[in-house]
Amino acid sequence: MPDLICKARYFRMGEKAPKNSCFKGVVTPSSIFGGSGSYFNYTERYNGKEEESLLDYTGRYGCTMTSDGYLDTDEKKEAFISKGIESLQRPGSVVYEIICSLESYEKATYYSLTNQDQFSAVVTRIMPSYIQSLGMDPDNVSWWEDFHPENRTSITPHPHIHLLFFENEPSHAFDHLYGKLPRKSISDFKRMFANQMIRRLDYGKYRETFEEIDLAKRDVLEKIQHIRFENIQTVKDLYAVLPEHGRLQINSANIAPYKDAVYKVVDNLLESDQCEFAWNNYLGSLKKYDYTVDYVTHDGISRSEKEISKTKQQIANMVLQGKKDAMDAFNYEEIVYNDNYKEADGDKGVLYKDPSIVRDRLSSRDPDTPIMKGIGSLLAKRQREIEQEIEEYLDRDKGYSYSM
């Protein structure tokens, strides 16, 4: 038996239903979308009662995917039904159905196609191209899709989908075939679907790597969450020069002048004894992903750099959002009360114990003179002192092991 089997049928308004359909009689908009015996309701109901609608039947195992998105609310479902009934009342209206089945759950698992989300992702990707291949306008076609884990007429479970579509304004494209889809159109759909199955084989191979990356990233973030920022001098130094008002987000205009300094602190945190192992493990998982992808693409392009940047951005926001809580544990005067805080452009040896002076001296510099140079110098001047302070914290069984 082939891995993929595709069959098609059609429902022409005002004509008898196909012999192999699950209801009998003349097909009407109500028999498709609502009322006693409608196919729409039949496809969506879990119990599969055939006296209900087709949509109830096809959607009985999960949320129906449509050309308008998931029908995840009653309002969306009612709107789709209303549009469908209005469209199918037009003369010459036809509903086309493709039933796409996999041989077994073993094959479905092999291709990572075991639930509605996975099947609907494939259908959503191919439908615009498929509709065009039929000579129809994708903007004039509505469709819905549902996954079924079993076959109503078979002892052996065959995971399959029901895909139905219709034109909002009938174009009579296949009137010469009495509304039936040409055989080539079934072959085209099967080819497009099979191409996506092959693509999903790669997903199956990468899935373990993706899970490894996710777990490694969560480990890094958990390590950061357990750090007491009030015990880290470089974080306290950063908080001393950050603005007291405005958004504390790394990509906000409020933080733009301090962005490099924030990322410097992030890098130092990740290089610390507490985070270094978890961070290197995360980088290793991303390197493995790059290697796996490059084995297929042979393009030598690193795809992990974007993920690293996103993770550091997330950590940066954690540091920034921790400013308020951290400032509850100490005050600015404690931070700036040391010989390293002196006016960069003024008299040597003048101490500025008032935190507003430190902050104002940095924020009032000429924008043509990089403000980050001033911030960086503040952090650099504290470097020697930090190592001694951290050792003192460790001796008291407090604080955080930190390496610059």
N, C-alpha and C positions, 0 to 999 in steps of 0.2 A: 504494500500500500504506500502511495506517495506521502511525503511529509506534509504536503499542503494540498487540500482539495477545495476548489471553488465552484460553486453552483449558482445559477442565477434564475430568477423568475420575475414576472412583472404583474402588476395589478392595474388594469385599465378601468377607469371610472365608467360605470354603467354597464359593464360586462360581467360575466360569471368569473368567479375566482378560479385561479389555476387548480388543477386536480390535486396537486401535491401541497396545497396550502392548508393551514390548520383551521380554516372555517369555510363554510359553503355559502352559496347564494351569490347575489349580485354585489359587486364592489361599489361602495359609495364613500364619500369623505368621512361619514360617520363610522363605517366599518373599518377605516384605517385609524382614525384619530379619536373617536369617542362614541359612547353609547353602547348598547348591548351588542356583543359580538365584534367589537372593533379591534383591529390588529394592534394598534398603538398601546392600548391598555393591556392587551394580552402579553405583549413583549415585556412590559414593565413590572408585572406582578410576580412576586416570588413563587406563589402557589401555582402559577401557570394555568389558571382557569381559562379554558378556551372560549367561554361565553363572554369574556371581557375583550379589551381592545388589543390590537397588534403591538402597540407601544408598551402596554402593561406586560405583555408576554416577553418581549425582548429585554426589557429593563428590570426583570424580577430579581437579578442578582447584584445589582449595583447601580451607581449613578449613570444615567444615560448621557453619552457624549453626542453633541450635535454640531452642526455648522455654526451655531450661535454660542457654543461652549457647553459646559456641563449643565444639565437640568437639575441643579442641586437645591432649588427652592420651588414651592408650589407656584409662585408667581412666574418663574421662568418656564415651567412646564406648561402652564395655562397659556402663556404668550406664544410658545412654539406650536401648541395644538391649534390655537386660534389662527395663526398664520397658515398652518397646514390645511385646515378645513377651507379657509378662504381660497387658497391656491387650487385645491383639488376640485372646487366647484366650477372651475373654468372648463370649457369644452376641450376635449382631447387630452385631459390630464391623465398621467400615468405615474405610478409609483414603481420604481425598480428595486429589487432586493438581491443582494449578493450574500450568500452564506459561505463563510470561509472557515474551514475546519482543519485542525491538526490531528495527526494519526493517533496520538496518545499523550498523556501527561508527561511521559518520559521525554517525548519530542518537544512538548511545550516548555518544559524546564530547560532543555538543551538550548532553546532559542530565547530563553528569558521572556516567555509569553504565557503567564499563568494567571493574570488577573485583568480586570477592566482597565486600570490605569495604563498597563503596558500595551494592551491591544489598541486602546483609543489613541495612544501616542503615535502608533504606526499609521492608523487610519487618518488621523489629522494631518500627518505629514504628506500622505500620498494623494488625498482627495482632490486638491486643486489641480494637480497634473492629470489625474485620471479623468476628471470631468472635462478638462480641455481636450483630452484624447478622444472623447466621445463627440466632440464638435459642439459641446454646450458651453455656456458662459458660467464660470464658477460663481459669479455674483448673482446669477439667476437660479441657482440650485440650492436647495436645502436638504440636509441629510441628518440621519441619526444612526447611532451604532451602540450595540450592547453585546456584552460577553456572556456566554453560557458555559458552565463547567461540565455539562453533560449533554448527551444526545437523547432526545425524547423517544426515539424509535430504535435505539441500539442498546444492547446489554453492556458493551464496552464504552466507557466514558470517552467522548471525543470533545475536548475543549474547542469551542467555535464562537464565531461572532455572527450577528445579523446586522447587515448594513443596508439601510434603505434610503433612497433619495428620490427627489422629484423636482421638476422645474416650477418656479413660482409663477412664471408666465409660459405656458406650453409653447414650444417651438415646433412641435410635430416632427422632430428630427428623424424618428424611426417609424413614421406612419406606413411606409412601404413594407415594413416588417410587422405590421399590426401592433406596433408598440414594443416589440421584443428587441432586446439588446442583441446586436450582431455577435457571432461567435468570437470574433477577434477581440471584442471589448472584454470578454472574460479572460482571454489569454493575456491581455495587457494588464488587467488588474492583478492577476496571479503573478505576473513578472514583477510588477512594482512592489507587491506585498513581499515576494520572495527576496527581493533586493534588501528590503528593510530587515527581514529575518537574518540575512547574512551579516548586516551591520550589527545586529543585536548579538551575534555570536561573539563579536569583539567585546561587547558590553559584559557578556557572561565571563569572558576571560579577565576583564578588568575589575569585575565586581569585588573580588577579594582585595585587590589593591585599593579600591575606593574605600572599602570598609576600614582597611588598615590606616589610610590617611585620616579618615574621620576620627578614629579612636585616638591616633597620635595627636591630632589637633586638640581634641577635648582634654587630653592629659596636660598639654601645655597650658591651656586656659584655666584648668583647675589649679595648676601650680601658681599661676599669676593671682588667682582669686584668693589664695591662702597667704599671700604676702601682706604683711602689715606695712603699708607704705609709710606710716609715721616713723618707722624704724630705719628707713632708707634715706640717707642724707642727700643723695642726688635727687631723689623725688621731692624731698622737702625744699631743696634749692630751686627746683623747677616751680613748685607751687608758690615760692616767694616772689617770682617774677611774672607769674601768669596774672591776667586781668581778673579782678574780683567780680565783674559783671559780664553778662553776655553768654552766648552759647559755648559750652565746653565740649565741642566736637572737633576732631582733628581736621576735618575739611571745611570748617566754618571760617568766615572772614575774621572772626574774633581771635582765632588761634593761629591764623596764617603767619604772623611774624615770629611765632614760637615753634613752628612746625618741626624744624630741624632739631631743636633742643628736645622736643618731646620724643622724637624717634631715637635720639641719642640715648635717652633714658631707657626706652624700650629695648634697644640693643643691649644695654648694660644689664638689664633684668634678665634677658634671655641667655646671657653669658654667665650668669651667676651659678653658683654651685647647686642651688635649688632647682633651677630650670634648665641647665645646660644639657643634661642627659635627655630630658623629654623633648627639648628643642631639636637636638641632633637626631633623635629618633624620628621626629616629624619630617625633618629635611631628608632623611634617608628614605622614608616612604614616598616622598615626592620624587626623589631621584629614581626610585624603582618605577614609578609611573612614567616618567620621561623616557626611561629605557624601553619600557613595554610599548609605548606609543611609537617611538622612533623605529622599533623593530618592524612596524607595519608601514610607517610613512617614509622612513629614510630621509627626513628633511632636516634633522639635526636641530630642530627648534625646541627650545625649552618651554614647556607648558606649565611649569611649576612656579615660575617667577610671579605670575599674577596671583596665585594662591598664597604665596609667601607675603606679598604686599597686602592682601586682604586680611591675613591673620595679624600682621603687625598693626594694621589700621585698627582692628578690633581691640588689640591690647592697648594701643594708644588711647582709645576712647575709655577703656577701663581705668587707665591711669588718670585721665582728665576728670572722669566722673568721680574718682575717689578723692578729689581735691577737697570738697566740702567736709567729708567725714574725717579726712586726715587733719584738716585745720582745726577740728574740734579737740584734737589731742595735744596740740602745741600752738604757740603763737609766733607771729612774724618776728617779734623782738628776739626770741630765742634763736630763730634761724639766722638772723643777720648779725648776731652779737659775736663777731670774731674778726680777726685782723685781715681776713681775705676780702672783706667787702669794703672797698675803697673806691672813691670816685675815679673812673678810668681816665677822665680828661682834666682832673683838677689837681689840687695839692696832694703830694704823696703823704701817706700816713694818716689821712683824715678818715676816721671811722664813721660809718653811717648806721646807727643802731635803729633808726626809724625805717621800717620796711617800705614806706611810701617813697622814700628817697631812692632806695635801690630800684624800685619798680619804675619810678618816674625818670631816673637817669637813663634807663634802658629804653623806655618807650618814647622818650622825647628826642632820640637821636635822629639825625638827618637820614631819611630813607635811602639816600644814595650811599650812605655808609652802612653796610649790612648790619642790622640789629643783632643778627645771630652771632656775629663776632663777639659782641659784648656778652651775650648770654653764654656762649661757649667758653669765654675766658673765665666767667664766674664758675662754671662747672669744672674747668680744668684746674683752677687754682685750689679747688677743694680736694683734688684727687689724692694728694699725699695724706691729708688729714683723714680722709674717709677710711683708708685701710686701718689706721690706728683705732678709729672710733668703732669700726665693725668688730675688730678683735676684742675690744672692751665689752661690746654687747655679747659676744659669744662667751666670754669669760663669765658673764653673769647669767648664762643660759637664756639670754634674750636675743631678740632681733633676728638677723638674717645673714647667712654667709654670702659674701658679695665679692666678686672679682671684677676688676676693671679691665 
